[in-house]
Amino acid sequence: MEKYKYLPKEMKKMKRFVGWRKEELNGKVAKLPFSLIDGKANDWNHPERWIDFNEAKTKNRPLGFVLVEEDRNICIDLDHAIQGGKLTPMAKEIIESFTGTYMELSQSGKGIHIFVQGTIPDNLNLSSRGIEIYKKNRYIALTGNIGDGSFFPRSNKLLEKEDELKQLYKKWTQEKTSTLKQIREYKYEPLNKFSRLDDLSLDEILTTMERTNSKASMLISGASLTGDHSRDDFTFLVLARNYTGGDHKLMKDLFLMTPLNRLGSGQKRSDDRKYLDYLEKTIDKVLGLGNFVAFDWSRHFEYKTRNWSYERV
């Protein structure tokens, strides 16, 4: 397709292309991915459902590019980067750091996709702050619209930007103390603190939840408590809050280890990005419930200590 002519040749050589279409979901317009092989959305994120650029361009459909960790392709997605006909200060600073690599305007014409080669520790979703950085398990709805050069230099190159990525990632993941954060940590902290959770593995926490709580046991085994996915998700996360002391990351990691996790299934959201957004928001709702009584891990640690003693004998 002519509109994708500036897409870097390194990306065109890869079998990483899907299609996408706009659909209205719950009053909002979403960009939903599908396989260009048969036009179906199921299992779109499986490699066998992707095709290469030469075949994709014959389909005459909007193209999406799937990010795979081992490819080292990174996309920096800037939302609302253009306001009032000008770049926001944040967008201007980031664009200057990555000048020379392939960039394109998003579908809205207000966002910008920046593609580079490099590595980051993990996907970073700060959509509420206008920036997302992805390396895996995502597709990017390509536009091929590189603009007229007024917002960023036109380029068809995929540049190595390891150092710049490292600095950008560090900047946006740094913990910055704020009054709001301090208030939330005080208001929603557990009412009791028995032990340090960094001595526990995810498997230990999940196994203990299953052994000591009947509702958790049912959900972890794949059974439904309510017949409603969202209610079951919320119930599990409330329980996970109690067993993790309200640790957001641990709650998310535990959830993703259970059958409740529906990434790629299409049962909850039609793409993984929106599903993870849903999960993050649900965790925030749970953490906003207020103070709670954390699970007493002291007996578990005593049990572990006794076992270690027996093993050394």
C-alpha positions in Angstrom: 0.0 0.0 0.0 1.2 3.4 -0.9 0.4 4.9 2.5 2.8 2.5 4.2 5.7 3.2 1.9 7.7 4.9 4.7 7.3 2.0 7.1 10.9 0.8 7.9 12.1 -2.1 5.7 13.1 -4.0 8.9 9.5 -4.1 10.0 8.3 -5.0 6.5 10.5 -8.1 6.4 8.8 -9.5 9.5 5.7 -11.7 9.6 4.0 -9.5 12.2 1.0 -8.0 10.5 -2.7 -8.1 11.4 -5.7 -6.0 10.4 -7.8 -3.7 12.6 -11.2 -2.1 12.4 -13.2 0.5 14.4 -16.1 -0.7 16.4 -18.3 1.0 19.0 -18.1 -0.7 22.4 -20.0 0.7 25.4 -20.4 4.1 23.7 -16.7 4.3 22.8 -14.9 3.7 19.5 -12.3 0.9 19.8 -9.7 -0.3 17.3 -10.1 -4.1 17.2 -7.5 -6.4 15.7 -8.2 -9.4 13.5 -6.2 -11.8 11.4 -5.8 -10.9 7.8 -5.9 -14.6 6.9 -9.7 -14.9 7.4 -10.9 -11.6 8.9 -11.6 -13.2 12.3 -10.6 -11.7 15.7 -10.1 -15.0 17.5 -6.5 -15.8 18.4 -5.3 -12.8 16.5 -2.3 -12.6 18.9 -1.0 -16.1 17.9 1.9 -16.1 15.5 0.3 -18.4 13.0 -2.4 -15.8 12.5 0.0 -13.1 11.3 1.2 -12.5 7.8 4.1 -10.6 6.2 3.9 -7.1 4.7 3.9 -8.2 1.0 0.8 -10.3 1.6 -0.8 -7.8 4.0 -0.7 -4.9 1.5 -2.8 -6.9 -0.9 -5.7 -7.0 1.6 -6.4 -3.3 1.3 -7.2 -3.1 5.0 -5.7 -0.9 7.8 -2.7 -2.7 9.1 -1.5 -3.4 12.6 2.0 -4.4 13.7 2.5 -6.9 16.5 5.3 -6.3 18.9 7.3 -9.4 19.9 10.0 -9.1 22.6 12.7 -11.0 20.8 12.4 -8.6 17.8 13.5 -5.7 20.0 11.0 -3.4 18.4 9.7 -0.8 20.8 6.8 1.6 20.3 6.4 4.8 22.2 2.8 5.8 22.0 2.2 9.5 22.8 -1.5 10.4 23.3 -2.7 14.0 22.9 0.8 15.0 21.8 -0.5 17.7 19.5 -2.7 20.4 21.1 -3.8 23.6 19.6 -1.7 22.9 16.5 1.5 22.5 18.6 3.5 19.8 20.2 3.1 19.6 24.0 6.3 20.2 25.9 6.5 16.5 26.9 6.0 15.3 23.3 8.6 17.8 22.0 11.2 16.7 24.5 10.7 13.0 23.7 10.6 13.5 19.9 13.9 15.4 20.1 15.5 12.4 21.9 14.4 10.0 19.2 14.9 12.2 16.1 15.7 10.2 13.0 13.7 7.1 13.7 10.3 6.3 12.1 7.4 8.2 13.6 3.8 8.5 12.5 0.7 10.3 13.5 -2.0 8.2 15.2 -5.6 7.8 13.9 -6.8 10.8 15.7 -4.1 13.0 14.3 -3.3 14.1 17.8 -1.1 11.3 18.9 2.3 10.1 17.7 3.8 6.6 17.4 7.6 6.4 17.7 9.2 3.1 16.6 12.8 2.2 17.7 15.0 -0.7 18.4 16.1 -1.4 21.9 15.1 -3.0 25.2 13.0 -2.0 28.2 12.3 -4.0 31.4 8.6 -4.3 30.7 5.6 -2.7 29.0 4.8 0.7 30.6 1.2 1.9 30.4 0.7 5.4 31.7 -2.2 6.3 29.4 -3.6 8.7 32.1 -0.4 10.7 31.7 -0.3 10.5 27.9 2.5 8.0 27.3 2.8 4.2 26.8 5.9 2.2 25.9 5.4 -1.3 24.6 7.8 -4.1 23.7 5.5 -7.3 23.6 2.0 -8.6 23.6 0.6 -5.6 21.8 -0.3 -4.5 18.3 0.0 -1.0 17.1 -2.7 0.4 14.7 -0.5 1.7 11.9 -1.4 4.8 9.9 1.7 5.3 7.7 1.0 9.0 8.1 4.4 10.6 8.7 3.0 14.2 8.4 4.6 17.1 6.6 7.7 17.4 8.8 6.3 20.1 11.0 5.9 18.0 14.1 8.7 15.5 13.6 11.3 14.7 10.9 10.1 12.3 8.2 12.0 9.1 8.3 11.8 5.5 7.1 14.5 4.2 9.4 14.2 2.0 12.5 17.1 3.3 14.7 18.8 1.7 17.6 18.0 3.9 20.6 19.0 1.8 23.6 20.4 4.7 25.8 17.5 7.0 25.0 15.0 4.3 25.9 16.8 3.6 29.1 16.6 7.2 30.2 13.0 7.6 29.1 11.8 4.5 30.9 13.7 5.5 34.1 12.2 8.9 34.0 8.6 7.7 33.8 9.0 4.9 36.3 10.7 6.9 39.0 8.8 7.1 42.2 7.9 10.7 43.0 6.5 11.4 46.4 3.4 13.5 46.3 0.9 14.7 48.9 -1.8 12.7 47.2 0.3 9.5 47.2 1.1 10.0 50.9 -2.6 10.4 51.7 -3.6 7.4 49.8 -0.9 5.2 51.4 -2.0 6.3 54.8 -5.8 6.0 54.2 -5.7 2.6 52.4 -2.9 0.8 54.2 -3.6 -2.5 56.0 -4.7 -2.1 59.6 -2.2 -4.8 60.6 1.3 -5.7 59.4 2.7 -9.1 60.3 5.5 -9.8 57.9 7.5 -8.8 54.8 6.0 -10.0 51.6 9.3 -10.0 49.7 10.0 -13.3 51.4 7.1 -14.9 49.5 6.9 -16.3 46.0 3.8 -15.8 43.9 3.2 -19.5 44.0 3.3 -19.5 47.8 0.8 -16.6 48.0 -1.6 -18.3 45.5 -1.3 -21.7 47.2 -2.0 -20.2 50.6 -5.0 -18.3 49.3 -6.3 -21.5 47.9 -5.7 -23.4 51.1 -7.1 -20.9 53.6 -10.0 -19.2 51.8 -12.9 -21.2 50.2 -13.9 -18.4 47.7 -10.3 -18.0 46.6 -10.0 -21.8 46.2 -13.0 -21.9 43.9 -11.8 -19.0 41.7 -8.3 -20.3 41.5 -9.6 -23.7 40.4 -11.5 -22.0 37.6 -15.0 -22.1 39.1 -17.3 -19.1 39.1 -18.8 -17.7 42.3 -21.3 -15.4 40.7 -21.6 -16.4 37.0 -20.4 -12.9 36.1 -16.8 -12.4 35.0 -16.4 -8.9 36.4 -17.8 -9.8 39.8 -15.5 -12.8 40.1 -12.6 -10.7 39.1 -13.4 -8.1 41.7 -13.9 -10.7 44.4 -10.5 -12.3 43.7 -8.8 -9.0 43.7 -10.4 -8.1 47.0 -9.0 -11.3 48.4 -5.6 -10.7 46.8 -5.5 -7.3 48.4 -5.8 -8.9 51.8 -3.1 -11.5 51.1 -0.6 -9.0 49.6 -1.1 -6.0 51.9 -2.6 -4.1 49.0 0.4 -4.3 46.8 -0.9 -3.3 43.3 1.8 -5.2 41.3 1.4 -8.4 43.3 -2.4 -8.3 43.0 -2.0 -8.0 39.2 0.6 -10.7 38.9 -1.5 -13.1 41.0 -4.6 -12.4 39.0 -2.7 -13.2 35.7 -1.7 -16.6 37.1 -5.3 -17.7 37.6 -8.0 -19.0 35.2 -9.6 -15.5 35.6 -7.0 -14.2 33.3 -8.6 -13.9 29.9 -5.8 -12.3 27.9 -6.2 -13.1 24.2 -9.4 -15.0 24.7 -11.8 -12.2 23.6 -14.1 -13.0 26.6 -13.6 -9.7 28.3 -12.0 -7.3 25.9 -11.2 -7.7 22.2 -7.6 -6.8 22.6 -5.0 -7.3 25.3 -4.3 -3.6 25.8 -7.9 -2.8 26.7 -8.1 -5.9 28.9 -5.1 -4.8 30.9 -6.5 -1.3 31.2 -9.7 -3.0 32.6 -7.6 -5.0 35.1 -5.6 -1.9 36.2 -8.8 0.0 36.8 -10.4 -2.8 38.7 -7.4 -3.1 41.0 -7.6 0.7 41.6 -11.3 0.3 42.6 -10.4 -2.4 45.0 -7.6 -0.4 46.6 -10.1 2.5 46.9 -12.4 0.5 49.2 -10.5 1.7 52.3 -8.7 0.1 55.2 -8.6 -3.6 55.5 -7.3 -6.4 57.6 -4.3 -8.1 56.0 -3.8 -11.8 56.1 -1.5 -13.0 59.0 1.5 -14.6 57.3 3.3 -15.2 60.6 2.1 -18.8 60.9 3.2 -19.5 57.3 6.7 -18.3 58.1 6.8 -20.3 61.2 5.8 -23.4 59.2 8.6 -22.6 56.6 11.1 -22.2 59.4 10.2 -25.6 60.9 10.5 -27.2 57.5 13.9 -25.7 56.9 15.0 -27.0 60.3 13.8 -30.5 59.5 15.6 -30.4 56.2 18.9 -29.5 57.8 18.7 -32.4 60.2 
